[in-house]
Every structure is written in structure tokens, then in C-alpha cells.
């Protein structure tokens, strides 16, 4: 490799440029191909200098360029000036992304989002795509792909928060590649993120939960499991896999000790008598508590039909039960950090979403108070 300063005539005068010569290669016909790269230094000479000051300035520019050439040769090789060694190992985007994804395998929720992002990347670009192929246009294109293409199982565009999450995984990948010196420039700095939106979390009031409890459901196990989630805040995944050996008798009450499927965190949760009764009669230790519970379109429809039959005019999913538990507890005055522990959240900001809902309800309640017109100015 050789580095030298070359001069080229441009409109502004004579531009000083660094030339990197990597050597040459011969093709199958024996033809020699020289491999060079160039980088402008933003240093210019005055063409045909007439005064001593102009000649002095040109000399200073040449000295500065030569200093850059001599002192920054190592930095140029490492990419500081935007050069890439053509002999550098070519790393595929998917291979590097997969490596980062596997490092997050212990966090199932995060891992699942990385996995989904990789799936959408594979639908967007070819498996031969290199890290060095990822530029601003590539990232902008993937952003548009997530926002406009029909990528869900139901042939619809992604929800804005899903698109935001998957796009951020690609951003994290490219940021890490830049930090690992695998790419010379970081194109994500020039592309705006997809801004997520605060989702409307449907929840049931205490009266609505009581209405459901008094109403028959097509699947009895679904009714018991849903109400159990209302009383415990457990996700469907944790309710579904709950086994009898995770239920422990403690003094005069009960608690369940389980590992969250989403976060893999070990949790324990005290349950009240109602939640215990909803579990039914104890069976074999390894047997599922809510045996036969399913999650599919037919069972989701049954939830809606149950709510309609009970006179609850809300579209509910199983996750509505978890939301209901959080808002129910906060309405009862339970401390936010206690609710955070019950729900198994790792970040208080996640729980604060429910506090905002409760705050809005409190404002609505105060707004319902009648005005005392005799105390109001005309």
C-alpha cells in the first residue's frame, strides 16, 4: 500500500487529494487492474500564483497535505478518513445481525423482536447483502418497507409501534457494526427513527369484571383463566403454562412461584381466595392448572361473544385482563412500585402508562361535580 498527495485542477483552483494505492490484480486474461481510492482534503492551491503571499499560501497547503499523508496513514487504513481496505473480510448483514440476535437470547421479549426484524430484512434484501452495502438509501428503504408493505399474517401493514421496534433493531445492529470498526461510516445517524405512538390500553372496570363473572362463557376454562388474570395480572403465556407445583401454601394463604415466559425472570406472587378458587381443584404437580386453554381466532372470538353476552360493550382480548388488573389496583390506591412488582415489569415507565389512565379517570370524576353557580362570576 502506498499513500501520496496528488493535485487535480478544479473550479476553485487545484485540489489536493490523498491517493491510496492498494496494489493490483490480474484477471483470467492476464490484464492488470490497479486498485486505488481517493479522498479530498478540502485543501486548494492557487493556480498560477503571482504574488509572494500566494506562493507562500500554496507552500503551506502542500506542507499541511504532506503532514496529513505522513501522520495519518495508519488512521486511513483503519477507516478514519473514509477509506476501506478492499482486502478486508466481507461480512454479511444477516450473519452479523444473527450474531447480535443470539447474544440477546436470554431476553425472550427482546429476542423475539430481533427475530421478527430479521424476518422482515430477509423479505427486503438479498442474503448476500454485506454490512458495507448498508447506506442511507438502504435504511430509508427498509423504513418504508416496514411502514407500507403488508407484512402481517393477516396481510396488513405493521402497527406503527411494531414497525418502530423492528426498525430500531436494525439501527442497533448498524450502530454496533460501526462501534466494532466493521463499517467506516454510520448511515443511521442520517435517518430518523420511526416514532411510536402511545397505544390505547383497553381495561375493564370492577363492575364489568363482576358482570363477566356472572355470565356463562362458551369455554369454561377460558372464563376461569381470564378472570384469574384479572386477579393476578399474569400474561396469557404465564397463565397457560402455570402448573400445580408452582402453587405454594403459605400460612393461611397461597402464592405462586414461576418464571415469566417473556422475561425469564423468577417471580413469586401472592394470590387471594378468589384467584385460588378460579384455579379449581388441585391435580398432579406437573399438570397445567388451566388445561385445555388455547389462543387462536376462535377462542378470541369467544371472548368477545362472552363480553357482549354480559353487556360489556368493549372489544376485549386476553391481555385486557392484565391491563384491568393494573388499573384496578391503582384505583384501589396500591403504590405504583407495588403494581410494578406484581406485573413483573423491569422498568417503572412501563407501569406509569397505567397510572396515566387512572389519572385521566380521576380528572373525569372531578369534572362531573356540579357547579355552584352562586359562587361563579357572571
C-alpha positions, 0 to 999 in steps of 0.5 A, spaced: 500 500 500 502 506 498 499 513 500 501 520 496 498 527 495 496 528 488 493 535 485 487 535 480 485 542 477 478 544 479 473 550 479 476 553 485 483 552 483 487 545 484 485 540 489 489 536 493 487 529 494 490 523 498 491 517 493 491 510 496 494 505 492 492 498 494 496 494 489 493 490 483 490 484 480 490 480 474 484 477 471 483 470 467 486 474 461 492 476 464 490 484 464 492 488 470 487 492 474 490 497 479 486 498 485 486 505 488 481 510 492 481 517 493 479 522 498 479 530 498 482 534 503 478 540 502 485 543 501 486 548 494 492 551 491 492 557 487 493 556 480 498 560 477 500 564 483 503 571 482 504 574 488 509 572 494 503 571 499 500 566 494 506 562 493 507 562 500 499 560 501 500 554 496 507 552 500 503 551 506 497 547 503 502 542 500 506 542 507 499 541 511 497 535 505 504 532 506 503 532 514 496 529 513 499 523 508 505 522 513 501 522 520 495 519 518 496 513 514 495 508 519 488 512 521 486 511 513 487 504 513 483 503 519 477 507 516 478 514 519 478 518 513 473 514 509 477 509 506 476 501 506 481 496 505 478 492 499 482 486 502 478 486 508 473 480 510 466 481 507 461 480 512 454 479 511 448 483 514 444 477 516 450 473 519 452 479 523 445 481 525 444 473 527 450 474 531 447 480 535 440 476 535 443 470 539 447 474 544 440 477 546 437 470 547 436 470 554 431 476 553 425 472 550 421 479 549 427 482 546 429 476 542 423 475 539 423 482 536 430 481 533 427 475 530 421 478 527 426 484 524 430 479 521 424 476 518 422 482 515 430 484 512 430 477 509 423 479 505 427 486 503 434 484 501 438 479 498 442 474 503 448 476 500 447 483 502 454 485 506 454 490 512 458 495 507 452 495 502 448 498 508 447 506 506 442 511 507 438 509 501 438 502 504 435 504 511 430 509 508 428 503 504 427 498 509 423 504 513 418 504 508 418 497 507 416 496 514 411 502 514 407 500 507 408 493 505 403 488 508 407 484 512 402 481 517 399 474 517 393 477 516 396 481 510 396 488 513 401 493 514 405 493 521 402 497 527 406 503 527 409 501 534 411 494 531 414 497 525 418 502 530 421 496 534 423 492 528 426 498 525 430 500 531 433 493 531 436 494 525 439 501 527 442 497 533 445 492 529 448 498 524 450 502 530 454 496 533 457 494 526 460 501 526 462 501 534 466 494 532 470 498 526 466 493 521 463 499 517 467 506 516 461 510 516 454 510 520 448 511 515 443 511 521 445 517 524 442 520 517 435 517 518 430 518 523 427 513 527 420 511 526 416 514 532 411 510 536 405 512 538 402 511 545 397 505 544 390 505 547 390 500 553 383 497 553 381 495 561 375 493 564 372 496 570 370 492 577 363 492 575 364 489 568 369 484 571 363 482 576 358 482 570 363 477 566 363 473 572 356 472 572 355 470 565 356 463 562 362 463 557 362 458 551 369 455 554 369 454 561 376 454 562 377 460 558 372 464 563 376 461 569 383 463 566 381 470 564 378 472 570 384 469 574 388 474 570 384 479 572 386 477 579 393 476 578 395 480 572 399 474 569 400 474 561 396 469 557 403 465 556 404 465 564 397 463 565 397 457 560 403 454 562 402 455 570 402 448 573 400 445 580 407 445 583 408 452 582 402 453 587 405 454 594 401 454 601 403 459 605 400 460 612 393 461 611 394 463 604 397 461 597 402 464 592 405 462 586 412 461 584 414 461 576 418 464 571 415 469 566 415 466 559 417 473 556 422 475 561 425 469 564 425 472 570 423 468 577 417 471 580 413 469 586 406 472 587 401 472 592 394 470 590 387 471 594 381 466 595 378 468 589 384 467 584 385 460 588 378 458 587 378 460 579 384 455 579 379 449 581 381 443 584 388 441 585 391 435 580 398 432 579 404 437 580 406 437 573 399 438 570 397 445 567 392 448 572 388 451 566 388 445 561 385 445 555 386 453 554 388 455 547 389 462 543 387 462 536 381 466 532 376 462 535 377 462 542 378 470 541 372 470 538 369 467 544 371 472 548 368 477 545 361 473 544 362 472 552 363 480 553 357 482 549 353 476 552 354 480 559 353 487 556 360 489 556 360 493 550 368 493 549 372 489 544 376 485 549 382 480 548 386 476 553 391 481 555 385 486 557 385 482 563 392 484 565 391 491 563 384 491 568 388 488 573 393 494 573 388 499 573 384 496 578 389 496 583 391 503 582 384 505 583 384 501 589 390 506 591 396 500 591 403 504 590 405 504 583 412 500 585 407 495 588 403 494 581 410 494 578 412 488 582 406 484 581 406 485 573 413 483 573 415 489 569 423 491 569 422 498 568 417 503 572 415 507 565 412 501 563 407 501 569 406 509 569 402 508 562 397 505 567 397 510 572 396 515 566 389 512 565 387 512 572 389 519 572 385 521 566 379 517 570 380 521 576 380 528 572 373 525 569 370 524 576 372 531 578 369 534 572 362 531 573 361 535 580 356 540 579 357 547 579 355 552 584 353 557 580 352 562 586 359 562 587 361 563 579 362 570 576 357 572 571 
